[in-house]
Amino acid sequence: KSVPPQDTLRHMCEYCGYRTRIFGNLRTHKRRHTGEKPFRCNICEASFAARYQLTTHKERHMDAAQRRRRYQCQDCNMGFLSSRALYHHRPLHKLDKQFKCTACDKSYSQAAGYAQHKRWHRQQNERATAIT
């Protein structure tokens, strides 16, 4: 049975007709019309309509070292600027390194690292053949 769009998007902005199924989204949206900015920076007093805007803004007050400490690897304490960078770093600690180089004894847990390593071998071979 199909649900009419009005039922799924039951919360509507009385200013412009914007609709959403999540009430919190409507509350944040309405602040565009009212100018309300309840989220205030405790460092510079800037204010924002949405919490995520304040969170993003606060990173401007951090130096690079502080930002890197926000996302820290539990295995090696290396810090990253984003959760995405940490996510891509994590497989480096896996014991199962399925990408094994046939030219040497190196192995990699990620295909990207292995591909970069193969390029290195290829460049070394090209240099060796260019010299002879």
N, CA and C of each residue as an Amber inpcrd file, in Angstrom:
protein
   396
   0.8470000  -1.1800000   0.0000000   0.0000000   0.0000000   0.0000000
   0.8930000   1.2440000   0.0000000   0.6160000   2.1640000  -0.8550000
   1.4150000   3.3810000  -0.9980000   0.9640000   4.4520000  -0.0070000
   1.9660000   5.1160000   0.6110000   1.6650000   6.1870000   1.5690000
   1.7320000   7.5170000   0.8370000   0.6900000   8.3420000   0.9160000
   0.7190000   9.6480000   0.2490000   1.8560000  10.5170000   0.7930000
   2.4940000  11.3350000  -0.0720000   3.6180000  12.1670000   0.3590000
   3.2790000  13.0900000   1.5260000   2.0350000  13.5530000   1.6270000
   1.6540000  14.4450000   2.7240000   1.8250000  13.7540000   4.0800000
   1.5930000  12.4300000   4.1180000   1.7170000  11.6990000   5.3780000
   3.1770000  11.4900000   5.7660000   4.0260000  11.2220000   4.7870000
   5.4360000  10.9980000   5.0970000   6.1460000  12.3160000   5.3960000
   5.6910000  13.4050000   4.7690000   6.2680000  14.7270000   5.0060000
   5.2710000  15.5560000   5.8160000   4.9840000  15.0890000   7.0160000
   3.8680000  15.6540000   7.7820000   4.1510000  16.9940000   8.4460000
   5.4140000  17.3770000   8.6050000   5.7350000  18.6550000   9.2490000
   5.9780000  19.7070000   8.1710000   5.2250000  20.8060000   8.2350000
   5.3150000  21.8220000   7.1840000   5.6240000  23.2010000   7.7640000
   6.4900000  23.9240000   7.0540000   6.8400000  25.2920000   7.4320000
   5.7060000  26.2300000   7.0220000   5.2250000  27.0080000   7.9770000
   4.1250000  27.9340000   7.6710000   4.5920000  29.1580000   6.8990000
   5.9110000  29.3590000   6.8060000   6.4360000  30.5180000   6.0820000
   6.5550000  30.2580000   4.5760000   7.0300000  29.0410000   4.2110000
   7.3100000  28.8030000   2.7860000   6.7660000  27.4920000   2.2350000
   6.1950000  26.6440000   3.0810000   5.6460000  25.3870000   2.5910000
   6.6300000  24.2290000   2.5770000   7.8690000  24.4410000   3.0040000
   8.8470000  23.3470000   3.1120000   8.2520000  22.2390000   3.9670000
   8.4590000  20.9750000   3.5360000   7.9090000  19.8390000   4.2710000
   9.0210000  18.8530000   4.6080000   8.8750000  18.1880000   5.7520000
   9.8180000  17.1560000   6.1720000   9.1060000  16.1700000   7.0810000
   9.6260000  14.9860000   7.1720000   9.0330000  14.0010000   8.0780000
   9.6530000  14.0880000   9.4740000  10.7740000  14.8280000   9.6130000
  11.4760000  14.9320000  10.8970000  11.2540000  16.3220000  11.4860000
  10.6440000  16.3640000  12.6570000  10.2920000  17.6420000  13.2690000
  11.5230000  18.5070000  13.5490000  12.6160000  17.8900000  13.9790000
  13.8430000  18.6480000  14.2610000  14.3610000  19.3760000  13.0310000
  14.2190000  18.7620000  11.8690000  14.6340000  19.4200000  10.6210000
  13.7790000  20.6570000  10.3530000  12.4830000  20.5400000  10.6380000
  11.5860000  21.6880000  10.4470000  11.9590000  22.8200000  11.4050000
  12.2310000  22.4730000  12.6570000  12.5980000  23.4840000  13.6510000
  13.8530000  24.2480000  13.1960000  14.8720000  23.5270000  12.7260000
  16.0960000  24.1680000  12.2260000  15.7940000  25.0000000  10.9890000
  14.9830000  24.4720000  10.0830000  14.6220000  25.1900000   8.8590000
  13.9270000  26.5160000   9.1750000  12.9970000  26.5000000  10.1130000
  12.2240000  27.7090000  10.4350000  13.1230000  28.8450000  10.9240000
  14.2640000  28.4950000  11.4780000  15.1890000  29.5300000  11.9570000
  15.7150000  30.3880000  10.8140000  15.6580000  29.8700000   9.5900000
  16.0380000  30.6880000   8.4230000  15.0970000  31.8800000   8.2850000
  13.8440000  31.6540000   8.6290000  12.8400000  32.7110000   8.5100000
  12.8290000  33.6330000   9.7310000  13.0420000  33.0450000  10.9050000
  12.9240000  33.8290000  12.1430000  14.2160000  34.5370000  12.5210000
  15.3390000  34.0300000  11.9890000  16.6340000  34.6150000  12.3480000
  17.1580000  34.1310000  13.6880000  16.4510000  33.2070000  14.3240000
  16.8870000  32.6820000  15.6210000  18.1890000  31.8940000  15.4520000
  19.1560000  32.1520000  16.3380000  20.4440000  31.4540000  16.3060000
  20.8140000  31.0590000  17.7360000  20.2560000  29.9560000  18.2170000
  20.4380000  29.5870000  19.6250000  21.7840000  28.9400000  19.9680000
  22.5790000  28.5710000  18.9720000  23.8500000  27.8970000  19.2380000
  24.9800000  28.9150000  19.1660000  25.5910000  29.2120000  20.3350000
  26.5710000  30.2950000  20.4340000  27.9620000  29.7410000  20.7360000
  28.9620000  30.2810000  20.0360000  30.3610000  29.9180000  20.2600000
  30.8230000  30.5440000  21.5790000  31.4020000  29.7260000  22.4380000
  31.8630000  30.2320000  23.7310000  33.2130000  30.9500000  23.6290000
  33.8000000  30.9730000  22.4380000  35.0980000  31.6250000  22.2500000
  34.9330000  33.0190000  21.6530000  34.1200000  33.1330000  20.6030000
  34.0100000  34.4240000  19.9100000  32.5890000  34.9930000  19.8850000
  31.6430000  34.3020000  20.5030000  30.2540000  34.7680000  20.5750000
  29.4810000  34.7040000  19.2470000  30.0530000  34.1120000  18.1970000
  29.3000000  33.9170000  16.9490000  28.1370000  32.9710000  17.2560000
  27.0170000  33.1420000  16.5710000  25.8700000  32.2760000  16.8300000
  25.3450000  31.6790000  15.5340000  24.6760000  30.5310000  15.6890000
  24.2700000  29.7380000  14.5350000  22.8790000  29.1540000  14.7320000
  22.2240000  28.8910000  13.6240000  20.8700000  28.3420000  13.6490000
  20.8640000  26.8400000  13.9180000  21.9550000  26.1480000  13.5930000
  22.0060000  24.6960000  13.7550000  23.2710000  24.2890000  14.5160000
  23.1550000  23.2390000  15.2990000  24.2860000  22.7570000  16.0990000
  25.4730000  22.3650000  15.2130000  25.2120000  21.7090000  14.0710000
  26.3090000  21.2850000  13.2060000  27.1070000  22.4860000  12.7010000
  26.4400000  23.6350000  12.5110000  27.1500000  24.8350000  12.0650000
  28.1110000  25.3200000  13.1480000  27.6930000  25.2600000  14.3990000
  28.5650000  25.6420000  15.5140000  29.7550000  24.6920000  15.6100000
  29.5040000  23.3940000  15.4710000  30.5840000  22.4070000  15.5380000
  31.6240000  22.6760000  14.4610000  31.1750000  22.9220000  13.2330000
  32.0920000  23.2310000  12.1330000  32.8500000  24.5190000  12.4160000
  32.1650000  25.5310000  12.9100000  32.7840000  26.8200000  13.2140000
  33.8800000  26.6790000  14.2680000  33.6330000  25.8870000  15.3040000
  34.5940000  25.7600000  16.4030000  35.9350000  25.2120000  15.9350000
  35.9470000  24.4610000  14.8370000  37.2100000  23.9430000  14.3190000
  38.1260000  25.0750000  13.8720000  37.5600000  26.2260000  13.5170000
  38.3810000  27.3740000  13.1150000  39.2340000  27.8970000  14.2650000
  38.7770000  27.6600000  15.4790000  39.5160000  28.1250000  16.6540000
  40.6230000  27.1500000  17.0610000  40.6750000  25.9900000  16.4430000
  41.6850000  24.9810000  16.7830000  42.8800000  25.1210000  15.8590000
  44.0710000  24.8410000  16.3780000  45.2220000  24.7720000  15.4810000
  45.2420000  23.3730000  14.8670000  46.1320000  23.1680000  13.9050000
  46.1550000  21.8920000  13.1750000  46.3920000  20.7190000  14.1220000
  47.2560000  20.8960000  15.1240000  47.5420000  19.8040000  16.0620000
  46.2920000  19.4350000  16.8580000  45.5270000  20.4200000  17.2890000
  44.2860000  20.1400000  18.0260000  43.2780000  19.4260000  17.1430000
  43.1660000  19.8470000  15.8780000  42.2120000  19.1980000  14.9680000
  42.6040000  17.7460000  14.7460000  43.9070000  17.5020000  14.6150000
  44.3560000  16.1290000  14.3840000  44.0780000  15.2390000  15.5950000
  44.0980000  15.7970000  16.7880000  43.8270000  15.0000000  17.9900000
  42.3490000  14.6220000  18.1030000  41.4880000  15.2990000  17.3670000
  40.0540000  14.9760000  17.4350000  39.7800000  13.5550000  16.9800000
  40.4910000  13.0960000  15.9710000  40.2980000  11.7560000  15.4140000
  41.6280000  11.0220000  15.5340000  41.7690000  10.2440000  16.5970000
  43.0480000   9.6130000  16.8900000  42.9220000   8.0980000  16.8150000
  43.9140000   7.4810000  16.1760000  43.9470000   6.0260000  16.0550000
  44.2470000   5.4190000  17.4260000  43.4520000   4.4620000  17.8450000
  43.6360000   3.8130000  19.1430000  44.8470000   2.8860000  19.1560000
  45.3070000   2.4650000  17.9620000  46.4340000   1.5340000  17.8920000
  47.7900000   2.2290000  17.9030000  47.9040000   3.3780000  17.2220000
  49.2180000   4.0170000  17.0790000  49.2390000   5.4860000  17.5020000
  48.1000000   6.0080000  17.9570000  47.9660000   7.4080000  18.3970000
  48.1820000   8.4410000  17.2940000  48.2110000   8.0290000  16.0570000
  48.3240000   8.9850000  14.9600000  47.0100000   9.7650000  14.8790000
  47.1090000  11.0780000  14.6380000  45.9210000  11.9100000  14.5980000
  45.5340000  12.3060000  13.1890000  44.2410000  12.5430000  12.9860000
  43.7210000  12.8860000  11.6670000  42.7490000  14.0470000  11.7620000
  42.6150000  14.7850000  10.6600000  41.7200000  15.9350000  10.6120000
  40.2590000  15.5400000  10.4700000  40.0030000  14.3240000   9.9620000
  38.6150000  13.9190000   9.7510000  38.4150000  12.4590000  10.1340000
  37.1790000  12.1170000  10.4410000  36.8610000  10.7270000  10.7640000
  37.0720000   9.8400000   9.5380000  36.8680000  10.4090000   8.3600000
  37.0740000   9.6500000   7.1190000  38.5370000   9.2410000   6.9560000
  39.4590000  10.1700000   7.2530000  40.8890000   9.8570000   7.1450000
  41.2630000   8.7500000   8.1350000  40.7180000   8.8180000   9.3480000
  40.9740000   7.7660000  10.3380000  40.4050000   6.4360000   9.8580000
  39.2140000   6.4620000   9.2790000  38.5760000   5.2490000   8.7590000
  39.4690000   4.5590000   7.7260000  40.0870000   5.3490000   6.8520000
  40.9460000   4.7660000   5.8160000  42.2980000   4.3280000   6.3730000
  42.6990000   4.8670000   7.5070000  43.9610000   4.4860000   8.1420000
  43.8360000   3.1550000   8.8800000  42.6980000   2.9110000   9.5020000
  42.5170000   1.7550000  10.3830000  42.9350000   0.4110000   9.7860000
  42.6430000   0.1110000   8.5190000  43.0320000  -1.2000000   7.9890000
  44.5420000  -1.4490000   7.9860000  45.3430000  -0.4020000   8.1130000
  46.7950000  -0.5910000   8.1300000  47.2360000  -1.4520000   9.3100000
  46.4280000  -1.5220000  10.3390000  46.7750000  -2.2890000  11.5320000
  46.3030000  -3.7380000  11.4630000  45.6000000  -4.1040000  10.4160000
  45.1320000  -5.4820000  10.2750000  46.3260000  -6.4140000  10.0910000
  46.2570000  -7.5580000  10.7440000  47.3240000  -8.5430000  10.5920000
  47.2200000  -9.2550000   9.2490000  46.0020000  -9.4160000   8.7590000
  45.7730000 -10.0940000   7.4870000  46.0080000  -9.1220000   6.3390000
  47.1770000  -9.2210000   5.7350000  47.5060000  -8.3490000   4.6080000
  47.4060000  -9.1880000   3.3370000  46.2670000  -9.0700000   2.6830000
  45.9470000  -9.9640000   1.5750000  46.6190000  -9.5920000   0.2610000
  47.1480000  -8.3630000   0.1380000  47.7770000  -7.9390000  -1.1120000
  49.2900000  -8.1240000  -0.9930000  49.8020000  -9.2050000  -1.5790000
  51.2110000  -9.5430000  -1.4530000  51.9460000  -9.2710000  -2.7610000
  53.0690000  -8.5880000  -2.6450000  53.8640000  -8.2470000  -3.8210000
  54.6090000  -9.4820000  -4.3100000  54.5860000  -9.7000000  -5.6060000
  55.2870000 -10.8540000  -6.1810000  56.7490000 -10.5360000  -6.4630000
  57.1150000  -9.2470000  -6.4330000  58.4940000  -8.8480000  -6.7230000
  59.3580000  -8.7570000  -5.4610000  58.7350000  -8.5900000  -4.3080000
  59.4870000  -8.5070000  -3.0480000  58.6240000  -9.0780000  -1.9270000
  59.0510000  -8.9330000  -0.6940000  58.3140000  -9.5540000   0.4140000
  57.3060000  -8.6320000   1.0950000  57.0070000  -7.4970000   0.5040000
  56.0460000  -6.5600000   1.1060000  54.6170000  -7.0560000   0.8930000
  53.7530000  -6.7050000   1.8650000  52.3290000  -7.0180000   1.7260000
  51.5150000  -5.8660000   2.3020000  50.2770000  -5.7560000   1.8230000
  49.4250000  -4.6110000   2.1540000  48.0240000  -5.0710000   2.4980000
  47.3930000  -4.3270000   3.4050000  46.0110000  -4.6470000   3.7710000
  45.0190000  -3.9210000   2.8690000  45.4810000  -2.8800000   2.1700000
  44.5990000  -2.1090000   1.2900000  45.1030000  -2.1640000  -0.1510000
  44.1640000  -2.2720000  -1.0680000  44.5020000  -2.3370000  -2.4890000
  45.2210000  -1.0730000  -2.9460000  44.8390000   0.0730000  -2.4060000
  45.4470000   1.3420000  -2.8290000  46.9340000   1.3750000  -2.4940000
  47.2960000   0.9060000  -1.3110000  48.7130000   0.8660000  -0.9240000
  49.4960000  -0.0860000  -1.8080000  48.8880000  -1.2210000  -2.1100000
  49.5420000  -2.1960000  -2.9850000  49.7200000  -1.6390000  -4.3950000
  48.7200000  -0.9490000  -4.9020000  48.8060000  -0.3500000  -6.2440000
  49.9260000   0.6850000  -6.2950000  50.0460000   1.4870000  -5.2480000
  51.1170000   2.4920000  -5.1910000  52.4780000   1.7980000  -5.1550000
  52.5810000   0.7140000  -4.4110000  53.8270000  -0.0460000  -4.3310000
  54.1910000  -0.6390000  -5.6950000  53.2080000  -1.1660000  -6.4090000
  53.4730000  -1.7200000  -7.7490000  53.9670000  -0.6330000  -8.6960000
  53.4010000   0.5820000  -8.5720000  53.8810000   1.7080000  -9.3950000
  55.3420000   2.0040000  -9.1020000  55.7120000   1.9130000  -7.8290000
  57.1010000   2.1510000  -7.4480000  58.0130000   1.1400000  -8.1450000
  57.6400000  -0.1530000  -8.1260000  58.4280000  -1.1800000  -8.8190000
  58.5220000  -0.8630000 -10.3130000  57.3950000  -0.4870000 -10.9060000
  57.3700000  -0.1810000 -12.3330000  58.3160000   0.9770000 -12.6580000
  58.3050000   2.0150000 -11.8360000  59.1960000   3.1630000 -12.0500000
  60.6560000   2.7560000 -11.8960000  60.9230000   1.8860000 -10.9290000
  62.2980000   1.4120000 -10.7400000  62.7630000   0.6320000 -11.9670000
  61.8820000  -0.2020000 -12.5070000  62.2140000  -0.9840000 -13.7010000
  62.4280000  -0.0820000 -14.9090000  61.5930000   0.9560000 -15.0450000
  61.7430000   1.8900000 -16.1660000  63.0630000   2.6410000 -16.0780000
  63.4630000   3.0310000 -14.8790000  64.7460000   3.7240000 -14.6950000
  65.9060000   2.7990000 -15.0340000  65.7930000   1.5400000 -14.5860000
  66.8640000   0.5730000 -14.8380000  67.0230000   0.3140000 -16.3300000
  65.9280000   0.2060000 -17.0570000  66.0230000  -0.0480000 -18.5010000
  66.4560000   1.2070000 -19.2490000  66.1660000   2.3900000 -18.7190000
  66.5760000   3.6380000 -19.3740000  68.0790000   3.8420000 -19.2540000
  68.6690000   3.3520000 -18.1710000  70.1120000   3.5260000 -17.9480000
  70.9080000   2.6030000 -18.8550000  70.4290000   1.3920000 -19.0900000
  71.1850000   0.4250000 -19.9010000  71.0090000   0.6460000 -21.3730000
